Amino acid sequence: PSDTSDDRIDLLSGFEFRVNRAPTITEVKGGGSSPIAVVEGKHQVVLDEDANPGYYNLKMQIEDLDPSSDWGHVSGSSFIADGKLTFTAVSDNEVLLPNTTQNISISDDTNSGVGERSVDLILAEHQHGETIVTFTISDGVDWTQKQLRLKVNSVNDAPTFTPGANQSIAEDSGAQRVEAWATDISAGPPN
């Protein structure tokens, strides 16, 4: 039987079909623009627990071959671009790196048409271990992911105490004992 409905498409009639191309993360660098090592297929950074300045900054260049003219705004740990591009960062160890805007801060550093995202990873205090952070960029149809293995080494936190008043004794007076001279003695953070 012949189909006479109007919902048929004649491919020779001049219709244009657009192919959506997935946005990509083309580069991942440390905050100082140095490349980040790739180990077992994942970018990897190793830090010491409670290291100064208390966060790790990285930069990612993105490419969207179907670009939006308006790059949008930051919302939570996602960067939303004109309702078309979304950039997210998610940690799989929320004890070490909680998935909050206080711990994962994303900003748009796009300049001269080169899309770049700056991400600050702010670790929980006195924690060590490993987390995999998954970065995803999506245009609502297609997406691309990169992963970062973040290893945080345990450090031996120094003990602390509050010293008492300075002591003065006569020369050659022998050993002296001062009770409760050191107070608020702490072995340091428990972790």
RAKACOR-V209866 format. One line per field, one symbol per residue. ss: DSSP state (a for helix, b for strand, c for the rest). phi: phi as a letter, one per 40 degrees, with the letter a starting at -180 (. if undefined). Layout:
ss=???
phi=???
This chain:
ss=cccccccccccccccccccccccbbbbbbbccccbccbbccbbbbbbbccccccbbbbbbbbbcccccccccbbbccbbbbcccbbbbbbbccccccccccccbbbbbccbccbbbbbbbbbccccccbbbbbbbbbbccccbbbbbbbbbbbccccccbbbccccccccccccccccccccbbbbccccc
phi=.ccbccccbccccgcbbcccbccbbcabbcdcgccbcbbfgbcbbbbcdfcccgabbbbbcbbbcbcccbcgacbgcbbbbfgbbbbbbbccbcccbccbccbbbbbcbcafgccabbbbbbcccfbahbbbbbbbbbbgbbabbbbbcbbbccbccccbabccccbbbcdgcgcbbbcfccbfcbchdcb
